[in-house]
Amino acid sequence: MTDDYDAEHFPGNFYPGMISFIDHARGYGRVRSNSGREILFQFPFVAVVGAPLGGRMPGIDLLHEGDAVGYDVGWTSKGLRVTLIKPARSAGEP
């Protein structure tokens, strides 16, 4: 078995995906993996890389349907969930 890291498939140590659905008012959504699997996320149980600290749902304004993202997952009592999202673009970019 090899422990080689594949930077092409996991850029920046994140799985590549896309925001397939987001409800900004309720603070939840889904990320679609490159294989087509839909994985749920919900604030406040997800962190957004580059989001300002504080507030009720920090970083939700950085996420939009169709955006490319990097993400990480974890197991909860309700199954597999997204725990960390890194938007492909930063807050200052169009």
N, CA, C and O atoms as a GROMACS GRO file, in nm:
protein
  376
    1MET      N    1   0.084  -0.119   0.000
    1MET     CA    2   0.000   0.000   0.000
    1MET      C    3   0.088   0.124   0.000
    1MET      O    4   0.193   0.128   0.065
    2THR      N    5   0.047   0.223  -0.072
    2THR     CA    6   0.124   0.346  -0.080
    2THR      C    7   0.048   0.461  -0.013
    2THR      O    8  -0.075   0.467  -0.018
    3ASP      N    9   0.122   0.549   0.049
    3ASP     CA   10   0.062   0.664   0.116
    3ASP      C   11   0.088   0.792   0.039
    3ASP      O   12   0.089   0.901   0.096
    4ASP      N   13   0.110   0.780  -0.092
    4ASP     CA   14   0.137   0.897  -0.175
    4ASP      C   15   0.014   0.988  -0.181
    4ASP      O   16  -0.098   0.941  -0.201
    5TYR      N   17   0.037   1.114  -0.162
    5TYR     CA   18  -0.070   1.214  -0.170
    5TYR      C   19  -0.090   1.255  -0.314
    5TYR      O   20   0.007   1.287  -0.383
    6ASP      N   21  -0.213   1.256  -0.360
    6ASP     CA   22  -0.243   1.292  -0.498
    6ASP      C   23  -0.297   1.435  -0.502
    6ASP      O   24  -0.417   1.457  -0.486
    7ALA      N   25  -0.207   1.532  -0.522
    7ALA     CA   26  -0.246   1.674  -0.519
    7ALA      C   27  -0.342   1.709  -0.632
    7ALA      O   28  -0.417   1.806  -0.620
    8GLU      N   29  -0.340   1.634  -0.741
    8GLU     CA   30  -0.430   1.664  -0.852
    8GLU      C   31  -0.575   1.632  -0.817
    8GLU      O   32  -0.666   1.707  -0.854
    9HIS      N   33  -0.597   1.523  -0.745
    9HIS     CA   34  -0.733   1.484  -0.707
    9HIS      C   35  -0.783   1.551  -0.579
    9HIS      O   36  -0.904   1.562  -0.559
   10PHE      N   37  -0.691   1.595  -0.493
   10PHE     CA   38  -0.729   1.658  -0.366
   10PHE      C   39  -0.651   1.788  -0.347
   10PHE      O   40  -0.563   1.795  -0.261
   11PRO      N   41  -0.684   1.893  -0.426
   11PRO     CA   42  -0.607   2.019  -0.415
   11PRO      C   43  -0.625   2.084  -0.279
   11PRO      O   44  -0.737   2.103  -0.232
   12GLY      N   45  -0.513   2.119  -0.217
   12GLY     CA   46  -0.517   2.185  -0.087
   12GLY      C   47  -0.573   2.098   0.024
   12GLY      O   48  -0.625   2.150   0.122
   13ASN      N   49  -0.564   1.966   0.010
   13ASN     CA   50  -0.615   1.870   0.109
   13ASN      C   51  -0.767   1.873   0.122
   13ASN      O   52  -0.820   1.835   0.226
   14PHE      N   53  -0.838   1.916   0.019
   14PHE     CA   54  -0.984   1.917   0.020
   14PHE      C   55  -1.035   1.830  -0.095
   14PHE      O   56  -0.971   1.818  -0.199
   15TYR      N   57  -1.152   1.770  -0.073
   15TYR     CA   58  -1.221   1.702  -0.181
   15TYR      C   59  -1.281   1.810  -0.271
   15TYR      O   60  -1.336   1.908  -0.219
   16PRO      N   61  -1.274   1.797  -0.403
   16PRO     CA   62  -1.337   1.896  -0.491
   16PRO      C   63  -1.486   1.867  -0.507
   16PRO      O   64  -1.526   1.751  -0.517
   17GLY      N   65  -1.567   1.972  -0.510
   17GLY     CA   66  -1.710   1.956  -0.527
   17GLY      C   67  -1.775   2.086  -0.570
   17GLY      O   68  -1.709   2.180  -0.612
   18MET      N   69  -1.908   2.088  -0.558
   18MET     CA   70  -1.986   2.203  -0.600
   18MET      C   71  -2.107   2.217  -0.507
   18MET      O   72  -2.164   2.117  -0.464
   19ILE      N   73  -2.146   2.340  -0.477
   19ILE     CA   74  -2.266   2.364  -0.399
   19ILE      C   75  -2.386   2.335  -0.490
   19ILE      O   76  -2.408   2.408  -0.586
   20SER      N   77  -2.462   2.230  -0.460
   20SER     CA   78  -2.576   2.195  -0.546
   20SER      C   79  -2.705   2.258  -0.495
   20SER      O   80  -2.799   2.276  -0.572
   21PHE      N   81  -2.710   2.290  -0.366
   21PHE     CA   82  -2.829   2.353  -0.308
   21PHE      C   83  -2.786   2.426  -0.182
   21PHE      O   84  -2.701   2.378  -0.107
   22ILE      N   85  -2.847   2.544  -0.159
   22ILE     CA   86  -2.824   2.614  -0.032
   22ILE      C   87  -2.947   2.695   0.003
   22ILE      O   88  -3.007   2.760  -0.082
   23ASP      N   89  -2.984   2.690   0.129
   23ASP     CA   90  -3.094   2.770   0.183
   23ASP      C   91  -3.031   2.869   0.282
   23ASP      O   92  -3.002   2.833   0.396
   24HIS      N   93  -3.011   2.993   0.237
   24HIS     CA   94  -2.945   3.093   0.320
   24HIS      C   95  -3.026   3.128   0.445
   24HIS      O   96  -2.968   3.158   0.549
   25ALA      N   97  -3.158   3.124   0.437
   25ALA     CA   98  -3.242   3.160   0.551
   25ALA      C   99  -3.235   3.056   0.662
   25ALA      O  100  -3.233   3.091   0.780
   26ARG      N  101  -3.232   2.929   0.625
   26ARG     CA  102  -3.231   2.821   0.726
   26ARG      C  103  -3.091   2.771   0.758
   26ARG      O  104  -3.072   2.701   0.858
   27GLY      N  105  -2.993   2.806   0.675
   27GLY     CA  106  -2.854   2.771   0.705
   27GLY      C  107  -2.816   2.627   0.678
   27GLY      O  108  -2.742   2.568   0.756
   28TYR      N  109  -2.864   2.570   0.568
   28TYR     CA  110  -2.820   2.436   0.533
   28TYR      C  111  -2.814   2.422   0.382
   28TYR      O  112  -2.863   2.506   0.308
   29GLY      N  113  -2.751   2.313   0.338
   29GLY     CA  114  -2.738   2.290   0.195
   29GLY      C  115  -2.673   2.157   0.166
   29GLY      O  116  -2.658   2.073   0.254
   30ARG      N  117  -2.634   2.138   0.038
   30ARG     CA  118  -2.571   2.015  -0.006
   30ARG      C  119  -2.452   2.047  -0.095
   30ARG      O  120  -2.454   2.143  -0.173
   31VAL      N  121  -2.351   1.964  -0.082
   31VAL     CA  122  -2.235   1.970  -0.170
   31VAL      C  123  -2.239   1.843  -0.256
   31VAL      O  124  -2.259   1.733  -0.204
   32ARG      N  125  -2.221   1.860  -0.387
   32ARG     CA  126  -2.214   1.744  -0.477
   32ARG      C  127  -2.068   1.713  -0.504
   32ARG      O  128  -1.992   1.799  -0.551
   33SER      N  129  -2.028   1.591  -0.475
   33SER     CA  130  -1.891   1.548  -0.501
   33SER      C  131  -1.872   1.526  -0.650
   33SER      O  132  -1.969   1.524  -0.726
   34ASN      N  133  -1.748   1.509  -0.693
   34ASN     CA  134  -1.720   1.484  -0.834
   34ASN      C  135  -1.778   1.351  -0.880
   34ASN      O  136  -1.800   1.331  -1.000
   35SER      N  137  -1.802   1.259  -0.786
   35SER     CA  138  -1.862   1.130  -0.821
   35SER      C  139  -2.015   1.137  -0.824
   35SER      O  140  -2.081   1.040  -0.860
   36GLY      N  141  -2.072   1.253  -0.786
   36GLY     CA  142  -2.216   1.272  -0.791
   36GLY      C  143  -2.288   1.254  -0.659
   36GLY      O  144  -2.410   1.270  -0.654
   37ARG      N  145  -2.218   1.222  -0.553
   37ARG     CA  146  -2.281   1.203  -0.422
   37ARG      C  147  -2.318   1.338  -0.361
   37ARG      O  148  -2.239   1.432  -0.366
   38GLU      N  149  -2.438   1.347  -0.305
   38GLU     CA  150  -2.484   1.470  -0.238
   38GLU      C  151  -2.458   1.455  -0.087
   38GLU      O  152  -2.506   1.360  -0.025
   39ILE      N  153  -2.383   1.548  -0.030
   39ILE     CA  154  -2.349   1.544   0.113
   39ILE      C  155  -2.402   1.670   0.179
   39ILE      O  156  -2.376   1.781   0.132
   40LEU      N  157  -2.476   1.653   0.286
   40LEU     CA  158  -2.540   1.766   0.354
   40LEU      C  159  -2.443   1.844   0.442
   40LEU      O  160  -2.344   1.790   0.491
   41PHE      N  161  -2.474   1.973   0.461
   41PHE     CA  162  -2.408   2.055   0.562
   41PHE      C  163  -2.512   2.143   0.627
   41PHE      O  164  -2.615   2.175   0.568
   42GLN      N  165  -2.483   2.183   0.750
   42GLN     CA  166  -2.575   2.269   0.824
   42GLN      C  167  -2.497   2.357   0.921
   42GLN      O  168  -2.409   2.310   0.993
   43PHE      N  169  -2.531   2.484   0.919
   43PHE     CA  170  -2.473   2.577   1.016
   43PHE      C  171  -2.542   2.557   1.149
   43PHE      O  172  -2.664   2.537   1.149
   44PRO      N  173  -2.475   2.560   1.261
   44PRO     CA  174  -2.337   2.600   1.287
   44PRO      C  175  -2.238   2.484   1.286
   44PRO      O  176  -2.128   2.498   1.341
   45PHE      N  177  -2.272   2.371   1.226
   45PHE     CA  178  -2.185   2.252   1.230
   45PHE      C  179  -2.087   2.244   1.115
   45PHE      O  180  -2.017   2.144   1.100
   46VAL      N  181  -2.081   2.348   1.033
   46VAL     CA  182  -1.985   2.356   0.924
   46VAL      C  183  -1.909   2.487   0.936
   46VAL      O  184  -1.966   2.590   0.975
   47ALA      N  185  -1.780   2.484   0.903
   47ALA     CA  186  -1.699   2.605   0.903
   47ALA      C  187  -1.663   2.639   0.759
   47ALA      O  188  -1.642   2.550   0.676
   48VAL      N  189  -1.657   2.769   0.731
   48VAL     CA  190  -1.622   2.817   0.597
   48VAL      C  191  -1.485   2.883   0.605
   48VAL      O  192  -1.466   2.978   0.682
   49VAL      N  193  -1.390   2.833   0.526
   49VAL     CA  194  -1.254   2.888   0.525
   49VAL      C  195  -1.259   3.030   0.472
   49VAL      O  196  -1.317   3.056   0.367
   50GLY      N  197  -1.196   3.124   0.545
   50GLY     CA  198  -1.190   3.263   0.502
   50GLY      C  199  -1.306   3.347   0.551
   50GLY      O  200  -1.312   3.466   0.520
   51ALA      N  201  -1.399   3.288   0.626
   51ALA     CA  202  -1.514   3.364   0.676
   51ALA      C  203  -1.474   3.445   0.799
   51ALA      O  204  -1.390   3.401   0.878
   52PRO      N  205  -1.532   3.563   0.815
   52PRO     CA  206  -1.506   3.640   0.938
   52PRO      C  207  -1.562   3.565   1.059
   52PRO      O  208  -1.660   3.491   1.047
   53LEU      N  209  -1.501   3.586   1.172
   53LEU     CA  210  -1.547   3.520   1.294
   53LEU      C  211  -1.671   3.590   1.349
   53LEU      O  212  -1.690   3.710   1.328
   54GLY      N  213  -1.754   3.515   1.418
   54GLY     CA  214  -1.872   3.572   1.482
   54GLY      C  215  -1.994   3.568   1.394
   54GLY      O  216  -1.986   3.540   1.275
   55GLY      N  217  -2.106   3.595   1.456
   55GLY     CA  218  -2.232   3.593   1.383
   55GLY      C  219  -2.301   3.458   1.393
   55GLY      O  220  -2.246   3.362   1.446
   56ARG      N  221  -2.422   3.455   1.343
   56ARG     CA  222  -2.503   3.334   1.353
   56ARG      C  223  -2.459   3.225   1.255
   56ARG      O  224  -2.452   3.108   1.291
   57MET      N  225  -2.430   3.263   1.132
   57MET     CA  226  -2.386   3.168   1.028
   57MET      C  227  -2.267   3.228   0.954
   57MET      O  228  -2.282   3.272   0.840
   58PRO      N  229  -2.148   3.229   1.017
   58PRO     CA  230  -2.034   3.296   0.953
   58PRO      C  231  -1.991   3.226   0.824
   58PRO      O  232  -1.962   3.107   0.824
   59GLY      N  233  -1.989   3.302   0.716
   59GLY     CA  234  -1.944   3.252   0.588
   59GLY      C  235  -2.053   3.206   0.494
   59GLY      O  236  -2.024   3.173   0.378
   60ILE      N  237  -2.177   3.202   0.538
   60ILE     CA  238  -2.283   3.154   0.449
   60ILE      C  239  -2.300   3.246   0.329
   60ILE      O  240  -2.342   3.202   0.222
   61ASP      N  241  -2.268   3.374   0.345
   61ASP     CA  242  -2.279   3.468   0.233
   61ASP      C  243  -2.173   3.445   0.126
   61ASP      O  244  -2.183   3.500   0.017
   62LEU      N  245  -2.070   3.364   0.155
   62LEU     CA  246  -1.967   3.331   0.057
   62LEU      C  247  -2.005   3.212  -0.032
   62LEU      O  248  -1.936   3.182  -0.129
   63LEU      N  249  -2.117   3.145   0.003
   63LEU     CA  250  -2.158   3.024  -0.068
   63LEU      C  251  -2.281   3.048  -0.154
   63LEU      O  252  -2.378   3.109  -0.109
   64HIS      N  253  -2.276   3.001  -0.278
   64HIS     CA  254  -2.387   3.016  -0.372
   64HIS      C  255  -2.400   2.888  -0.454
   64HIS      O  256  -2.302   2.819  -0.478
   65GLU      N  257  -2.523   2.857  -0.496
   65GLU     CA  258  -2.546   2.739  -0.579
   65GLU      C  259  -2.462   2.746  -0.705
   65GLU      O  260  -2.454   2.850  -0.770
   66GLY      N  261  -2.399   2.635  -0.739
   66GLY     CA  262  -2.315   2.628  -0.858
   66GLY      C  263  -2.169   2.661  -0.834
   66GLY      O  264  -2.086   2.639  -0.923
   67ASP      N  265  -2.135   2.714  -0.716
   67ASP     CA  266  -1.996   2.748  -0.686
   67ASP      C  267  -1.912   2.623  -0.669
   67ASP      O  268  -1.956   2.526  -0.607
   68ALA      N  269  -1.791   2.626  -0.724
   68ALA     CA  270  -1.694   2.520  -0.700
   68ALA      C  271  -1.636   2.541  -0.560
   68ALA      O  272  -1.603   2.654  -0.523
   69VAL      N  273  -1.623   2.433  -0.484
   69VAL     CA  274  -1.570   2.440  -0.348
   69VAL      C  275  -1.479   2.321  -0.323
   69VAL      O  276  -1.485   2.219  -0.392
   70GLY      N  277  -1.397   2.337  -0.222
   70GLY     CA  278  -1.326   2.225  -0.163
   70GLY      C  279  -1.397   2.195  -0.032
   70GLY      O  280  -1.449   2.287   0.031
   71TYR      N  281  -1.399   2.069   0.009
   71TYR     CA  282  -1.472   2.037   0.132
   71TYR      C  283  -1.406   1.921   0.204
   71TYR      O  284  -1.330   1.844   0.145
   72ASP      N  285  -1.438   1.908   0.332
   72ASP     CA  286  -1.397   1.794   0.413
   72ASP      C  287  -1.521   1.741   0.482
   72ASP      O  288  -1.618   1.814   0.500
   73VAL      N  289  -1.518   1.616   0.521
   73VAL     CA  290  -1.636   1.552   0.579
   73VAL      C  291  -1.603   1.489   0.714
   73VAL      O  292  -1.487   1.468   0.749
   74GLY      N  293  -1.708   1.459   0.788
   74GLY     CA  294  -1.696   1.388   0.914
   74GLY      C  295  -1.823   1.310   0.941
   74GLY      O  296  -1.927   1.337   0.882
   75TRP      N  297  -1.813   1.213   1.030
   75TRP     CA  298  -1.930   1.132   1.065
   75TRP      C  299  -2.000   1.191   1.187
   75TRP      O  300  -1.935   1.227   1.285
   76THR      N  301  -2.131   1.202   1.180
   76THR     CA  302  -2.213   1.249   1.291
   76THR      C  303  -2.314   1.141   1.324
   76THR      O  304  -2.315   1.036   1.260
   77SER      N  305  -2.397   1.166   1.422
   77SER     CA  306  -2.503   1.070   1.457
   77SER      C  307  -2.606   1.056   1.344
   77SER      O  308  -2.682   0.960   1.341
   78LYS      N  309  -2.608   1.153   1.253
   78LYS     CA  310  -2.701   1.149   1.139
   78LYS      C  311  -2.632   1.106   1.010
   78LYS      O  312  -2.690   1.118   0.903
   79GLY      N  313  -2.510   1.056   1.019
   79GLY     CA  314  -2.438   1.008   0.901
   79GLY      C  315  -2.328   1.103   0.858
   79GLY      O  316  -2.285   1.190   0.934
   80LEU      N  317  -2.284   1.085   0.735
   80LEU     CA  318  -2.176   1.165   0.679
   80LEU      C  319  -2.223   1.308   0.653
   80LEU      O  320  -2.328   1.329   0.593
   81ARG      N  321  -2.145   1.406   0.699
   81ARG     CA  322  -2.180   1.547   0.680
   81ARG      C  323  -2.054   1.626   0.644
   81ARG      O  324  -1.943   1.589   0.682
   82VAL      N  325  -2.073   1.735   0.570
   82VAL     CA  326  -1.963   1.827   0.539
   82VAL      C  327  -1.932   1.906   0.666
   82VAL      O  328  -2.022   1.961   0.730
   83THR      N  329  -1.804   1.912   0.703
   83THR     CA  330  -1.763   1.984   0.823
   83THR      C  331  -1.684   2.110   0.794
   83THR      O  332  -1.674   2.200   0.878
   84LEU      N  333  -1.627   2.118   0.672
   84LEU     CA  334  -1.543   2.232   0.635
   84LEU      C  335  -1.559   2.258   0.486
   84LEU      O  336  -1.551   2.166   0.405
   85ILE      N  337  -1.582   2.384   0.451
   85ILE     CA  338  -1.598   2.423   0.311
   85ILE      C  339  -1.499   2.534   0.280
   85ILE      O  340  -1.486   2.630   0.355
   86LYS      N  341  -1.427   2.518   0.168
   86LYS     CA  342  -1.336   2.622   0.121
   86LYS      C  343  -1.386   2.670  -0.014
   86LYS      O  344  -1.372   2.599  -0.114
   87PRO      N  345  -1.444   2.791  -0.020
   87PRO     CA  346  -1.489   2.844  -0.150
   87PRO      C  347  -1.372   2.856  -0.247
   87PRO      O  348  -1.260   2.889  -0.207
   88ALA      N  349  -1.397   2.830  -0.374
   88ALA     CA  350  -1.294   2.841  -0.476
   88ALA      C  351  -1.250   2.985  -0.496
   88ALA      O  352  -1.136   3.010  -0.536
   89ARG      N  353  -1.339   3.079  -0.470
   89ARG     CA  354  -1.305   3.221  -0.482
   89ARG      C  355  -1.320   3.286  -0.346
   89ARG      O  356  -1.400   3.241  -0.263
   90SER      N  357  -1.245   3.390  -0.322
   90SER     CA  358  -1.251   3.460  -0.193
   90SER      C  359  -1.361   3.566  -0.196
   90SER      O  360  -1.423   3.590  -0.299
   91ALA      N  361  -1.384   3.628  -0.081
   91ALA     CA  362  -1.494   3.724  -0.067
   91ALA      C  363  -1.479   3.845  -0.159
   91ALA      O  364  -1.579   3.903  -0.201
   92GLY      N  365  -1.357   3.885  -0.191
   92GLY     CA  366  -1.337   4.004  -0.271
   92GLY      C  367  -1.344   3.982  -0.421
   92GLY      O  368  -1.345   4.079  -0.497
   93GLU      N  369  -1.350   3.856  -0.466
   93GLU     CA  370  -1.351   3.828  -0.608
   93GLU      C  371  -1.494   3.826  -0.662
   93GLU      O  372  -1.587   3.795  -0.587
   94PRO      N  373  -1.513   3.857  -0.788
   94PRO     CA  374  -1.649   3.854  -0.847
   94PRO      C  375  -1.701   3.714  -0.871
   94PRO      O  376  -1.812   3.697  -0.919
   0.00000   0.00000   0.00000
